[in-house]
Amino acid sequence: MAENNNLRILNIISGAEFGGAELFFERIAISFEKNKNISQKVIIRSNEKRFNSLKNSIQNIEQIKFFNRYNPLCKIKVKRVIEEFLPNIVMTWMNRASQIIPSEKISNEVTIGRLGGFYKIKNYSKCDYLITNTIDLKDYVISEGWDIRKVQFIPNFVSENKNGKINLKNSYNDTIICMGRFHENKAIDIMIKSMSFLPGFNLLIIGEGKLKETYNLLINKYHLGERVEIIGWRNNISEYLNACSILVCPSRHEPFGNIIVDGWAHKIPVIVSDVDGPKKLVKHKINGIKFEKDNVFDLVRKIKELSTSPNLRKKIIKNGFELYQKNYSENVIVDKYIEYFKKITRSCVE
């Protein structure tokens, strides 16, 4: 083990090009790097955009080109890194990273799988502990046979408001913002369809994915080109949130809902579908508004209600921001991770 007293963390992700889990990995890896009590090594699947973004903040980072359990060189590489870096904690994100770690201990490291979805638990057989980002996921893991003492719930945090603001086209209209992967689960099609009944609003869609052409077809079908704009992923998300009036999370399935906390942190009112994580995060007309999943007309009603109720808007913004500060800010969540790491490494030594 290393001679200094820093907590040594090997942080590993394969990950897609875009996605909420990938963004949170980047956030927390940078936060760990800033912490004077942590020494960190990061391994990612080859991704030049992610690598270039992280290497400015993270000193010790490597890429693996063919990152999967069927590549023996990938497993050899990870084993060699553990032998050289001698981590106290090996944290693996999602399925692929959790599958390629060694079956046997090398330096008494503690392995932690981090789940942000209802994945197959067999993929985490090499992990000693699991961290989930929702209570529902924790319950799911335990129902699959995991010892309750080895499963910890720690929610995500989001980045602080950077205070910038872009200039929107047609700024005389209120602008709704919708963010996420272009996937069926995100239900961005519902938000687009609702715009036919919201002539006084614009819609800004931030994201990437396989359904982009489908969304463009919907925009053309309903003649929304003047009021609906699709742009790619953006790192300067604060500039867009600060320029918009309402954030909508219309998902059909959403284990947590990072963008909801993004809205709270940027003092923008949120409207969410009544599914999974969002319905647990949001108390109706307290820190957000809920609408019935897949119901275009209910979404339209809720957007109109919020836009014509300034007192409700102020209440939602105030309560959402206070909840963000109390439970989902960077310092609060990073402290929870470090506290848990210390607890489990102590218990393994004892």
GINOR-V357733 format. One record per backbone hydrogen bond with DSSP energy under -0.5 kcal/mol. NH is the residue of the N-H (numbers start at 1). CO is the residue of the C=O. If there is no record, write none. Layout:
[[NH & CO] [NH & CO]]
//
This chain:
[[2 & 86] [7 & 37] [8 & 6] [9 & 7] [9 & 39] [10 & 89] [11 & 9] [11 & 41] [12 & 10] [12 & 91] [13 & 43] [14 & 93] [23 & 19] [24 & 20] [25 & 21] [26 & 22] [27 & 23] [28 & 24] [29 & 25] [30 & 26] [31 & 27] [32 & 28] [33 & 29] [34 & 30] [35 & 31] [35 & 32] [38 & 35] [39 & 7] [41 & 9] [42 & 60] [43 & 11] [44 & 62] [45 & 13] [45 & 14] [46 & 64] [51 & 47] [52 & 48] [53 & 49] [54 & 50] [55 & 51] [56 & 52] [57 & 54] [58 & 54] [59 & 57] [61 & 59] [62 & 42] [64 & 44] [67 & 65] [68 & 66] [71 & 68] [72 & 70] [74 & 71] [75 & 71] [76 & 72] [77 & 73] [78 & 74] [79 & 75] [80 & 76] [81 & 77] [82 & 78] [83 & 79] [84 & 80] [85 & 81] [86 & 82] [88 & 8] [89 & 8] [90 & 110] [91 & 10] [91 & 89] [92 & 90] [92 & 112] [93 & 12] [94 & 92] [94 & 114] [97 & 93] [98 & 94] [99 & 95] [99 & 96] [100 & 96] [110 & 88] [111 & 109] [112 & 90] [113 & 129] [114 & 92] [115 & 113] [115 & 131] [119 & 117] [123 & 120] [124 & 121] [125 & 122] [127 & 124] [128 & 111] [129 & 111] [130 & 150] [131 & 113] [132 & 152] [133 & 115] [138 & 134] [139 & 135] [140 & 136] [141 & 137] [142 & 138] [143 & 139] [144 & 140] [145 & 142] [146 & 141] [150 & 147] [151 & 148] [152 & 130] [154 & 132] [154 & 152] [158 & 328] [166 & 239] [168 & 166] [171 & 168] [173 & 170] [174 & 200] [176 & 174] [176 & 202] [177 & 246] [178 & 204] [180 & 206] [182 & 208] [183 & 181] [186 & 183] [187 & 183] [187 & 184] [190 & 187] [191 & 187] [192 & 188] [193 & 189] [194 & 190] [195 & 191] [195 & 192] [196 & 193] [197 & 194] [198 & 195] [201 & 198] [202 & 174] [203 & 227] [204 & 176] [205 & 203] [205 & 229] [206 & 178] [206 & 204] [207 & 205] [207 & 231] [211 & 182] [212 & 209] [215 & 211] [216 & 212] [217 & 213] [218 & 214] [219 & 215] [220 & 216] [221 & 217] [222 & 218] [223 & 220] [224 & 219] [227 & 224] [228 & 224] [229 & 203] [231 & 205] [231 & 229] [237 & 235] [239 & 236] [240 & 236] [240 & 237] [241 & 237] [242 & 238] [243 & 240] [244 & 240] [244 & 241] [245 & 175] [246 & 175] [247 & 269] [248 & 177] [249 & 271] [250 & 248] [252 & 185] [253 & 185] [260 & 257] [261 & 257] [262 & 258] [263 & 259] [264 & 260] [265 & 261] [266 & 262] [267 & 264] [268 & 263] [269 & 245] [271 & 247] [272 & 289] [273 & 249] [274 & 291] [275 & 273] [277 & 254] [278 & 254] [279 & 275] [280 & 276] [280 & 277] [281 & 277] [282 & 278] [284 & 282] [285 & 288] [286 & 283] [286 & 288] [287 & 283] [288 & 283] [289 & 270] [291 & 272] [295 & 292] [296 & 294] [299 & 295] [300 & 296] [301 & 297] [302 & 298] [303 & 299] [304 & 300] [305 & 301] [306 & 302] [307 & 303] [308 & 304] [309 & 306] [313 & 309] [314 & 310] [315 & 311] [316 & 312] [317 & 313] [318 & 314] [319 & 315] [320 & 316] [321 & 317] [322 & 318] [323 & 319] [324 & 320] [325 & 321] [326 & 322] [327 & 323] [328 & 323] [328 & 324] [333 & 329] [334 & 330] [335 & 331] [336 & 332] [337 & 333] [338 & 334] [339 & 335] [340 & 336] [341 & 337] [342 & 338] [343 & 339] [344 & 340] [345 & 341] [346 & 342] [347 & 343] [348 & 344] [349 & 345] [350 & 346]]
//
